[in-house]
Amino acid sequence: MDTPPEKDPILKGKYPAKQHAHRVVDWIAANGGEKKGIIYLEGQKTMMIEDKDQAQQFHQRRYFYYLTGCPIPDSYFTYDIEADKSTLYIPPVDPDEVIWSGLPVTVEEAAELYDVDHVLENTSIKSHISSLSTLIYTMEARISPDLHLTSPNFQLLRHAIDHCRVRKDTYEIALIRHANAVSSRAHEAVLRAARHAPNEQNLYGLFLQKCIAQGCHDQAYHSIVAAGHNCATLHYIYNDRALESKLNLLIDAGAEFQCYAADVTRTFPISGRFTRESREVYGLVLEMQRVTMGMCRPGLRWEEAHERAHEIAIDGLLGLGILKGEKKEIWEKRISTAFFPHGLGHYLGMDTHDVGGNANYADEDPMFRYLRIRGEVPEGAVVTVEPGIYFCRFIIEPFLKDEKTKGYIDETVLEKYWDVGGVRIEDDVLIKKDGFENLTGVGRSIEEVEGLMADG
């Protein structure tokens, strides 16, 4: 039986929605807005699957959840800034629906569950909001099309919440920590089972089963369970190929707990023992992660950590003989992006790729184009640290054909590494006043990985 990990006692209390509302209002006031009016948000609606009588899987809107902590579909929220009063509007009890689905959360129960001042039924919310002449902070793309607001401000609320979501409070950190505890146990189960699994989908199913059995019924994102050359596909989607004759397996998977995510990646040898080439590449990626994780602290420019990861990658690939030539030229020509094409990490919270990172996907520099965090990382943020080295023909072969870059890659040496596929190691890191804390609990050293596999 899979007993869920113990939760932080803080989670026995309410999600601190009112505190979040105060932070959002303070940001609005500090950035050109007025400290008066109404914040208005709509939760996600129940949506039916096309041509079926069943609803799509429900995911609450994250902006709504941040100010309510409420996962109920078809809900609404207002916050009167000057009165400091928040109101949650939820669907009334539908007797016909009770027959099929049971009793929903009632108004009285919602008042006990959520950190709001009032709870009402949602039957008159639209007419009420449309009748107001006061300033209303809301999101244009997230409100009902039949609403007619007299004095809306569509510019500030999204930016305010994005900014506030970067720094997690102790309650949010406890949620992410729990999602990591569940995910780490599930990853360990996969490591122990891998030597006897015939297919990617067997391990994919095992990860899901372990998460559900521990109380996490949703995943933070679609799991990546990739064997052999599939390890080189960053967001591989199939998860159904045979493991026979493959060297390594990469699993990037994380549970979601009460709307908060874990994001964890491990790469390991399917046989239980790394080959020479796989061990060399794994050791290089582990060093990239060790050094860059050690840099994590408040005020770190994320670009510096990302650059450091590339410096280590270049040194390592030169040491293996895969790269050749002058390090300065390899750096300037961005040769390392052929093997490490993505960013070092991203913010983590309610979304896997959480808001507030200010990515610049139009950056003409390929080293930084996919870097999801730009600028300084603050205390209280949670980031992923996930370097990788990949042997993807689709990415590397253009470098081999280009006269300006092919001389820096030794094709003869490279030939020995194609079957490694790719290695990524990813942990979730809390930025603390005095450094960092790794929230991910599953082992990542070569000895730990092979030891877990030997237990299976």
NUSE-188093 format. One record per residue (C-alpha): residue number from 1; chain; x, y, z. Coordinates in pm, 1 decimal. Each point is the difference from the previous one (the first is absolute). Layout:
REM residues N
<NUM "A" <X Y Z>>
...
//
This chain:
REM residues 456
<1 "A" <0.0 0.0 0.0>>
<2 "A" <126.3 349.0 -92.0>>
<3 "A" <-33.9 220.1 305.8>>
<4 "A" <7.2 370.6 -90.1>>
<5 "A" <293.7 198.4 139.5>>
<6 "A" <-74.4 208.2 306.1>>
<7 "A" <-121.7 349.6 -78.9>>
<8 "A" <133.1 320.0 154.5>>
<9 "A" <-235.6 99.9 288.2>>
<10 "A" <-49.5 340.7 -163.4>>
<11 "A" <-213.7 -172.2 -264.4>>
<12 "A" <-267.0 -68.3 262.7>>
<13 "A" <-83.8 368.6 -24.6>>
<14 "A" <-153.1 194.6 -284.8>>
<15 "A" <183.6 93.3 -317.5>>
<16 "A" <103.9 366.5 61.4>>
<17 "A" <-211.7 159.7 -271.0>>
<18 "A" <-66.9 322.9 189.9>>
<19 "A" <370.1 52.0 55.4>>
<20 "A" <52.1 -45.0 -373.9>>
<21 "A" <-268.2 261.5 -71.5>>
<22 "A" <179.7 248.7 222.1>>
<23 "A" <329.8 -59.0 -181.4>>
<24 "A" <-166.8 41.9 -338.5>>
<25 "A" <-164.2 327.8 102.0>>
<26 "A" <329.8 133.1 136.2>>
<27 "A" <167.2 -74.1 -335.5>>
<28 "A" <-281.2 171.0 -191.0>>
<29 "A" <29.7 309.5 217.9>>
<30 "A" <378.6 7.5 -42.1>>
<31 "A" <-26.0 -27.2 -378.0>>
<32 "A" <-238.6 276.0 -97.3>>
<33 "A" <-332.7 -139.5 114.8>>
<34 "A" <-243.2 124.7 261.3>>
<35 "A" <-45.8 -169.3 335.9>>
<36 "A" <-375.7 -8.7 -43.3>>
<37 "A" <-259.6 -175.2 -211.0>>
<38 "A" <-76.8 -366.7 -52.3>>
<39 "A" <206.7 -298.9 -108.4>>
<40 "A" <-215.6 -233.7 -205.0>>
<41 "A" <97.7 -347.3 -119.2>>
<42 "A" <-187.0 -293.5 -147.2>>
<43 "A" <95.5 -360.2 65.3>>
<44 "A" <18.5 -254.4 -277.2>>
<45 "A" <-332.6 -113.2 -142.7>>
<46 "A" <-118.4 -356.4 -34.5>>
<47 "A" <68.6 -92.6 -362.1>>
<48 "A" <-142.6 -300.8 -176.9>>
<49 "A" <192.1 -231.4 -228.2>>
<50 "A" <-117.5 61.3 -354.1>>
<51 "A" <-268.0 -249.5 -112.3>>
<52 "A" <-16.4 -161.6 345.4>>
<53 "A" <-206.0 45.5 314.6>>
<54 "A" <306.9 5.9 224.6>>
<55 "A" <201.0 294.9 126.9>>
<56 "A" <363.7 59.4 -80.0>>
<57 "A" <246.7 -53.2 282.0>>
<58 "A" <-21.6 313.0 211.1>>
<59 "A" <296.3 228.3 72.4>>
<60 "A" <-67.6 309.8 203.7>>
<61 "A" <129.9 329.5 -133.4>>
<62 "A" <319.5 77.9 185.1>>
<63 "A" <-64.2 373.8 38.4>>
<64 "A" <-336.5 -78.1 156.4>>
<65 "A" <146.5 -264.2 230.2>>
<66 "A" <273.7 236.2 117.5>>
<67 "A" <-260.8 237.9 144.3>>
<68 "A" <-249.1 -262.1 123.4>>
<69 "A" <157.8 -342.2 56.1>>
<70 "A" <-327.4 -132.1 -146.5>>
<71 "A" <1.2 -289.2 -251.8>>
<72 "A" <-376.7 5.1 -66.9>>
<73 "A" <-104.0 38.3 -366.6>>
<74 "A" <-225.6 287.8 -110.1>>
<75 "A" <97.5 221.7 292.0>>
<76 "A" <58.3 376.3 17.1>>
<77 "A" <191.1 236.5 227.9>>
<78 "A" <-11.1 365.0 100.4>>
<79 "A" <223.4 194.1 233.3>>
<80 "A" <-101.6 344.9 119.8>>
<81 "A" <336.1 167.6 46.5>>
<82 "A" <-101.6 287.7 229.5>>
<83 "A" <-225.8 -216.2 218.2>>
<84 "A" <252.3 -287.8 -0.4>>
<85 "A" <-285.5 -244.9 -61.1>>
<86 "A" <19.8 -302.9 -229.1>>
<87 "A" <-300.1 -192.6 -130.4>>
<88 "A" <-5.1 -340.9 -162.7>>
<89 "A" <-296.0 -96.3 -217.1>>
<90 "A" <-57.4 -372.9 -55.5>>
<91 "A" <-266.9 -197.9 -186.9>>
<92 "A" <-321.7 -77.3 188.4>>
<93 "A" <-99.0 -357.2 73.1>>
<94 "A" <-162.3 -154.3 -307.9>>
<95 "A" <-233.6 -283.2 113.0>>
<96 "A" <25.1 -175.2 -336.8>>
<97 "A" <380.4 3.5 10.9>>
<98 "A" <2.6 -132.7 357.3>>
<99 "A" <-159.3 -321.9 -128.5>>
<100 "A" <303.7 -65.6 -217.3>>
<101 "A" <293.3 163.3 176.5>>
<102 "A" <-98.9 35.1 363.3>>
<103 "A" <-22.5 316.9 206.3>>
<104 "A" <237.9 281.2 -98.4>>
<105 "A" <169.8 239.0 237.6>>
<106 "A" <-267.7 219.3 153.6>>
<107 "A" <20.5 370.9 76.7>>
<108 "A" <39.7 -77.0 371.0>>
<109 "A" <274.9 -255.0 -62.0>>
<110 "A" <184.9 234.0 -237.2>>
<111 "A" <6.0 268.2 268.4>>
<112 "A" <183.9 -243.7 226.7>>
<113 "A" <236.0 -124.9 -271.6>>
<114 "A" <122.7 315.8 -172.4>>
<115 "A" <168.2 319.3 117.5>>
<116 "A" <-272.9 243.5 -109.4>>
<117 "A" <-233.3 228.9 192.7>>
<118 "A" <-327.0 -100.4 -164.0>>
<119 "A" <-133.1 -287.2 -211.3>>
<120 "A" <-310.2 37.3 -216.0>>
<121 "A" <-166.7 -191.5 -281.2>>
<122 "A" <109.2 107.1 -346.2>>
<123 "A" <-350.2 53.5 -140.7>>
<124 "A" <12.8 382.3 -6.8>>
<125 "A" <370.3 75.5 -25.1>>
<126 "A" <4.0 110.3 -364.6>>
<127 "A" <-283.2 249.6 34.0>>
<128 "A" <155.5 129.4 323.1>>
<129 "A" <341.7 58.6 -159.9>>
<130 "A" <-149.8 156.9 -311.9>>
<131 "A" <-192.4 248.0 215.7>>
<132 "A" <309.0 135.6 174.8>>
<133 "A" <141.6 337.4 -99.8>>
<134 "A" <314.0 -32.6 212.4>>
<135 "A" <346.8 -82.8 -131.1>>
<136 "A" <32.4 -373.9 -65.9>>
<137 "A" <336.9 -174.5 -34.0>>
<138 "A" <-45.0 -312.8 -208.3>>
<139 "A" <135.2 -195.1 -300.4>>
<140 "A" <-163.5 60.9 -335.4>>
<141 "A" <57.2 -350.9 -134.1>>
<142 "A" <-125.0 -161.9 320.6>>
<143 "A" <-348.3 147.8 39.3>>
<144 "A" <-335.1 -92.4 -150.4>>
<145 "A" <-66.3 166.3 -338.4>>
<146 "A" <-346.7 116.5 110.3>>
<147 "A" <140.9 216.8 280.4>>
<148 "A" <-10.9 374.9 -56.8>>
<149 "A" <238.6 172.9 239.1>>
<150 "A" <-27.0 377.3 40.1>>
<151 "A" <350.0 68.2 130.9>>
<152 "A" <233.6 -297.5 -58.5>>
<153 "A" <377.7 -7.9 33.8>>
<154 "A" <139.4 -286.9 -205.1>>
<155 "A" <366.4 100.3 24.6>>
<156 "A" <115.6 -54.9 357.7>>
<157 "A" <-155.7 -306.7 162.6>>
<158 "A" <174.9 -270.3 -202.8>>
<159 "A" <340.3 168.3 45.0>>
<160 "A" <-64.9 42.6 371.4>>
<161 "A" <-84.9 -365.4 55.4>>
<162 "A" <287.6 -116.3 -221.4>>
<163 "A" <241.4 204.3 209.3>>
<164 "A" <-140.1 -120.3 332.1>>
<165 "A" <-4.5 -366.5 -101.7>>
<166 "A" <378.7 -6.9 -39.6>>
<167 "A" <61.8 26.0 376.1>>
<168 "A" <-164.7 -288.8 181.0>>
<169 "A" <-131.2 22.9 354.6>>
<170 "A" <46.0 -280.4 252.4>>
<171 "A" <-334.4 -157.6 -90.0>>
<172 "A" <84.4 -15.1 -369.9>>
<173 "A" <343.9 -141.5 76.2>>
<174 "A" <-163.8 -274.4 208.8>>
<175 "A" <-222.0 -90.7 -296.4>>
<176 "A" <297.3 -19.5 -238.1>>
<177 "A" <197.9 -196.2 257.6>>
<178 "A" <-281.6 -254.5 28.5>>
<179 "A" <-31.8 -32.6 -378.3>>
<180 "A" <373.9 -67.5 -6.0>>
<181 "A" <-20.3 -259.9 275.9>>
<182 "A" <-267.2 -191.1 -190.7>>
<183 "A" <185.9 36.8 -330.5>>
<184 "A" <329.8 -112.6 151.2>>
<185 "A" <-157.6 -320.5 129.9>>
<186 "A" <-153.7 -63.3 -341.4>>
<187 "A" <335.9 55.7 -172.0>>
<188 "A" <164.8 -244.8 238.1>>
<189 "A" <-266.1 -259.1 -84.2>>
<190 "A" <76.6 44.8 -370.5>>
<191 "A" <373.1 -41.7 60.6>>
<192 "A" <-59.6 -323.2 191.0>>
<193 "A" <-230.4 -141.9 -269.2>>
<194 "A" <187.5 106.5 -313.4>>
<195 "A" <225.5 -303.8 -42.6>>
<196 "A" <-304.7 -225.8 -37.1>>
<197 "A" <-227.5 229.4 -202.6>>
<198 "A" <-58.8 -83.2 -367.7>>
<199 "A" <-126.9 339.2 -112.4>>
<200 "A" <-1.1 374.3 74.2>>
<201 "A" <-371.3 -16.5 72.4>>
<202 "A" <47.0 -247.5 285.7>>
<203 "A" <216.3 252.9 183.8>>
<204 "A" <-227.3 288.2 -97.5>>
<205 "A" <-294.8 -186.2 150.3>>
<206 "A" <196.8 -85.5 313.2>>
<207 "A" <86.1 365.0 61.1>>
<208 "A" <-364.7 102.8 -32.8>>
<209 "A" <-114.2 -281.4 228.5>>
<210 "A" <245.6 94.9 273.9>>
<211 "A" <-107.2 365.0 -13.4>>
<212 "A" <-371.1 -78.8 12.8>>
<213 "A" <46.2 -250.0 281.8>>
<214 "A" <171.2 275.0 201.5>>
<215 "A" <-282.5 247.1 -51.1>>
<216 "A" <116.9 194.7 -305.3>>
<217 "A" <-264.5 -72.1 -261.3>>
<218 "A" <129.6 252.4 -255.5>>
<219 "A" <332.7 37.7 -173.0>>
<220 "A" <169.5 336.8 -31.9>>
<221 "A" <64.8 -71.6 -369.2>>
<222 "A" <0.7 -286.4 -247.7>>
<223 "A" <272.6 -239.1 111.8>>
<224 "A" <303.7 -62.2 -220.1>>
<225 "A" <109.1 -364.0 11.2>>
<226 "A" <258.5 -40.6 -273.7>>
<227 "A" <237.5 -286.0 -72.4>>
<228 "A" <307.4 -17.1 -221.7>>
<229 "A" <21.0 266.7 -268.7>>
<230 "A" <-335.6 132.1 123.7>>
<231 "A" <188.7 147.1 297.5>>
<232 "A" <125.3 266.7 -241.1>>
<233 "A" <-352.7 133.1 -62.7>>
<234 "A" <-50.2 268.5 262.2>>
<235 "A" <-378.7 -28.5 32.6>>
<236 "A" <-48.9 -354.3 -130.6>>
<237 "A" <-370.4 -91.2 -3.9>>
<238 "A" <-47.3 -365.3 -99.8>>
<239 "A" <101.1 -195.2 312.7>>
<240 "A" <-76.6 -332.4 -168.7>>
<241 "A" <318.3 -137.0 -161.3>>
<242 "A" <179.3 -322.8 90.0>>
<243 "A" <300.8 12.1 232.9>>
<244 "A" <180.1 -295.7 -155.6>>
<245 "A" <349.5 83.7 -130.9>>
<246 "A" <-16.9 356.2 137.1>>
<247 "A" <270.9 136.2 229.2>>
<248 "A" <-168.6 265.4 210.0>>
<249 "A" <-339.0 128.4 106.3>>
<250 "A" <-86.8 362.0 79.4>>
<251 "A" <-308.9 68.2 208.5>>
<252 "A" <-113.7 357.8 49.8>>
<253 "A" <-314.3 -15.6 212.9>>
<254 "A" <-155.8 183.0 291.7>>
<255 "A" <-312.5 -18.8 209.9>>
<256 "A" <-235.1 289.3 64.3>>
<257 "A" <-131.7 56.2 351.0>>
<258 "A" <-280.4 251.0 57.1>>
<259 "A" <94.6 191.9 -315.8>>
<260 "A" <375.6 6.5 76.8>>
<261 "A" <257.1 -185.8 -205.4>>
<262 "A" <310.0 -209.9 30.0>>
<263 "A" <230.8 -35.6 -301.1>>
<264 "A" <263.1 -272.5 30.2>>
<265 "A" <219.2 -174.5 -257.1>>
<266 "A" <223.2 -303.1 37.7>>
<267 "A" <200.2 -188.5 -262.4>>
<268 "A" <123.9 -350.9 66.4>>
<269 "A" <134.8 -314.2 -170.7>>
<270 "A" <-274.6 -249.7 -81.2>>
<271 "A" <237.4 -289.1 78.6>>
<272 "A" <71.1 140.6 344.9>>
<273 "A" <362.7 88.6 -78.0>>
<274 "A" <128.6 295.3 -201.1>>
<275 "A" <213.9 -75.2 -304.5>>
<276 "A" <326.6 190.5 -24.9>>
<277 "A" <-141.2 261.3 -237.4>>
<278 "A" <-321.8 42.2 196.4>>
<279 "A" <192.2 33.8 325.4>>
<280 "A" <224.1 268.1 -151.9>>
<281 "A" <-292.8 207.6 -125.5>>
<282 "A" <-199.9 -51.1 318.7>>
<283 "A" <296.0 111.9 208.5>>
<284 "A" <34.3 312.8 -211.3>>
<285 "A" <-366.3 93.4 41.4>>
<286 "A" <19.4 -71.4 372.7>>
<287 "A" <291.8 241.9 25.9>>
<288 "A" <-191.7 263.1 -196.8>>
<289 "A" <-284.4 -33.4 246.8>>
<290 "A" <220.3 -11.5 310.6>>
<291 "A" <179.0 322.8 -86.1>>
<292 "A" <-302.3 198.0 -117.7>>
<293 "A" <-214.7 -113.3 291.2>>
<294 "A" <277.9 115.8 230.3>>
<295 "A" <-28.5 346.7 -154.7>>
<296 "A" <-366.1 31.6 100.8>>
<297 "A" <-60.0 290.7 236.5>>
<298 "A" <-210.6 317.2 9.2>>
<299 "A" <115.9 246.5 -264.2>>
<300 "A" <159.8 -259.3 -227.9>>
<301 "A" <-22.9 107.4 -363.7>>
<302 "A" <-138.8 -313.9 -158.1>>
<303 "A" <193.8 69.8 -319.0>>
<304 "A" <324.0 -42.2 199.2>>
<305 "A" <-99.0 -347.3 118.3>>
<306 "A" <-105.6 -94.9 -352.2>>
<307 "A" <331.6 121.1 -142.1>>
<308 "A" <187.0 -195.0 266.2>>
<309 "A" <-185.7 -315.7 -100.9>>
<310 "A" <112.0 51.2 -359.6>>
<311 "A" <360.3 59.9 108.7>>
<312 "A" <1.2 -331.8 186.2>>
<313 "A" <-166.9 -172.3 -295.1>>
<314 "A" <269.0 128.1 -236.5>>
<315 "A" <281.0 -107.8 233.0>>
<316 "A" <-156.1 -343.2 38.8>>
<317 "A" <-65.8 -55.1 -368.3>>
<318 "A" <355.2 111.3 -80.8>>
<319 "A" <127.2 -246.5 259.7>>
<320 "A" <-197.3 -282.2 -161.3>>
<321 "A" <131.0 95.1 -342.3>>
<322 "A" <-347.3 69.6 -140.7>>
<323 "A" <92.3 366.4 -40.3>>
<324 "A" <335.9 119.2 -126.8>>
<325 "A" <168.3 331.8 -54.0>>
<326 "A" <32.3 316.8 204.2>>
<327 "A" <-244.3 40.2 286.5>>
<328 "A" <-40.4 372.6 -70.8>>
<329 "A" <-103.6 -67.6 -360.1>>
<330 "A" <-237.0 -280.0 104.8>>
<331 "A" <-162.0 242.7 244.6>>
<332 "A" <-30.2 283.0 -250.1>>
<333 "A" <-147.2 -223.3 -270.2>>
<334 "A" <-247.1 -149.7 251.6>>
<335 "A" <100.9 -356.8 -90.2>>
<336 "A" <-112.2 -125.1 340.9>>
<337 "A" <-362.5 79.3 -86.6>>
<338 "A" <11.5 -300.3 -233.3>>
<339 "A" <22.2 -217.5 310.7>>
<340 "A" <-170.3 219.8 262.1>>
<341 "A" <-274.2 183.7 -193.0>>
<342 "A" <-239.1 98.4 280.6>>
<343 "A" <11.5 229.6 301.6>>
<344 "A" <143.2 -99.1 337.2>>
<345 "A" <-337.8 20.9 173.2>>
<346 "A" <-320.8 189.6 66.6>>
<347 "A" <-220.4 121.1 281.0>>
<348 "A" <-224.6 -263.5 155.9>>
<349 "A" <-329.0 47.3 181.7>>
<350 "A" <-359.6 -43.0 -107.8>>
<351 "A" <128.6 -47.7 -354.2>>
<352 "A" <291.5 -219.2 -95.3>>
<353 "A" <145.4 282.5 -206.2>>
<354 "A" <-120.5 257.7 248.9>>
<355 "A" <-58.3 367.6 -68.4>>
<356 "A" <233.4 292.0 64.4>>
<357 "A" <313.4 -122.1 -177.8>>
<358 "A" <-5.8 261.8 -277.6>>
<359 "A" <130.9 -238.9 -265.4>>
<360 "A" <103.8 151.4 -332.8>>
<361 "A" <-70.1 -258.7 -267.4>>
<362 "A" <87.0 257.2 -268.9>>
<363 "A" <359.9 18.7 125.9>>
<364 "A" <228.2 -48.3 -299.3>>
<365 "A" <267.6 -159.5 219.3>>
<366 "A" <-73.0 -377.3 -5.8>>
<367 "A" <161.5 -43.0 340.8>>
<368 "A" <-269.3 211.2 166.1>>
<369 "A" <-302.4 -36.6 -229.3>>
<370 "A" <-161.7 -274.1 207.4>>
<371 "A" <108.5 127.2 341.4>>
<372 "A" <-327.4 33.0 192.4>>
<373 "A" <138.1 222.1 278.0>>
<374 "A" <173.2 328.2 -78.2>>
<375 "A" <145.6 225.9 263.6>>
<376 "A" <41.7 -43.6 375.9>>
<377 "A" <-162.7 -281.2 196.3>>
<378 "A" <-158.3 119.1 328.6>>
<379 "A" <-17.7 -162.2 340.7>>
<380 "A" <-310.4 -218.6 24.4>>
<381 "A" <1.8 -106.3 -364.1>>
<382 "A" <3.8 -366.0 -97.6>>
<383 "A" <205.6 -82.9 -308.2>>
<384 "A" <84.5 -317.3 -185.8>>
<385 "A" <366.0 -75.7 -60.0>>
<386 "A" <2.9 -232.1 -299.5>>
<387 "A" <309.9 -7.5 -217.9>>
<388 "A" <26.2 -260.7 -271.9>>
<389 "A" <221.5 -139.1 -274.3>>
<390 "A" <-176.5 -151.1 -301.8>>
<391 "A" <102.5 -183.3 -313.9>>
<392 "A" <-281.9 98.3 -233.2>>
<393 "A" <79.0 -42.0 -369.2>>
<394 "A" <-259.5 257.9 -99.9>>
<395 "A" <184.6 265.4 202.8>>
<396 "A" <362.7 -110.4 -37.3>>
<397 "A" <14.5 -94.5 -368.8>>
<398 "A" <-52.4 360.0 -123.6>>
<399 "A" <311.7 93.4 201.1>>
<400 "A" <185.6 -285.8 -173.2>>
<401 "A" <-102.5 125.9 -344.0>>
<402 "A" <74.8 367.0 61.8>>
<403 "A" <352.3 97.1 -109.2>>
<404 "A" <19.5 252.0 285.3>>
<405 "A" <-72.2 -253.0 276.3>>
<406 "A" <78.9 -353.2 -116.2>>
<407 "A" <368.4 27.4 82.3>>
<408 "A" <-74.9 24.0 370.9>>
<409 "A" <-170.2 -341.5 28.1>>
<410 "A" <191.1 -327.5 -37.8>>
<411 "A" <-241.6 -224.0 -188.7>>
<412 "A" <203.6 -312.6 66.6>>
<413 "A" <-16.8 49.8 376.5>>
<414 "A" <-361.4 116.4 -19.1>>
<415 "A" <-98.2 -328.5 -162.7>>
<416 "A" <60.3 -181.6 329.7>>
<417 "A" <-254.5 218.7 183.4>>
<418 "A" <-311.6 -1.0 -218.1>>
<419 "A" <-149.1 -295.4 190.2>>
<420 "A" <29.1 188.4 330.3>>
<421 "A" <-295.2 199.0 -133.3>>
<422 "A" <-5.9 276.1 257.1>>
<423 "A" <44.2 68.1 369.5>>
<424 "A" <-194.8 253.0 203.5>>
<425 "A" <-0.7 31.1 379.7>>
<426 "A" <-258.8 230.9 152.9>>
<427 "A" <-74.1 104.3 357.0>>
<428 "A" <-226.8 265.5 151.2>>
<429 "A" <189.5 259.0 202.4>>
<430 "A" <-129.6 256.0 251.5>>
<431 "A" <195.3 326.9 9.0>>
<432 "A" <61.4 81.7 367.2>>
<433 "A" <153.2 297.5 177.5>>
<434 "A" <326.1 -185.0 58.0>>
<435 "A" <11.7 -203.7 -321.9>>
<436 "A" <-233.4 -275.8 -111.6>>
<437 "A" <-183.7 -318.1 95.4>>
<438 "A" <-48.2 -293.0 -235.7>>
<439 "A" <-364.4 -106.2 35.6>>
<440 "A" <44.2 -316.6 -208.8>>
<441 "A" <75.3 -315.1 194.9>>
<442 "A" <92.1 -268.7 -253.1>>
<443 "A" <370.7 -82.2 -29.0>>
<444 "A" <198.4 112.8 -304.2>>
<445 "A" <361.8 -111.4 46.7>>
<446 "A" <117.5 -294.1 -208.1>>
<447 "A" <27.2 -211.4 314.0>>
<448 "A" <-350.3 93.2 116.2>>
<449 "A" <-155.7 -65.0 -341.7>>
<450 "A" <163.0 -337.6 -47.3>>
<451 "A" <-74.0 -89.1 362.6>>
<452 "A" <-371.6 71.1 -37.1>>
<453 "A" <-12.3 -206.2 -316.7>>
<454 "A" <171.9 -289.7 172.0>>
<455 "A" <-285.4 -3.5 254.9>>
<456 "A" <-252.1 -87.2 -271.7>>
//
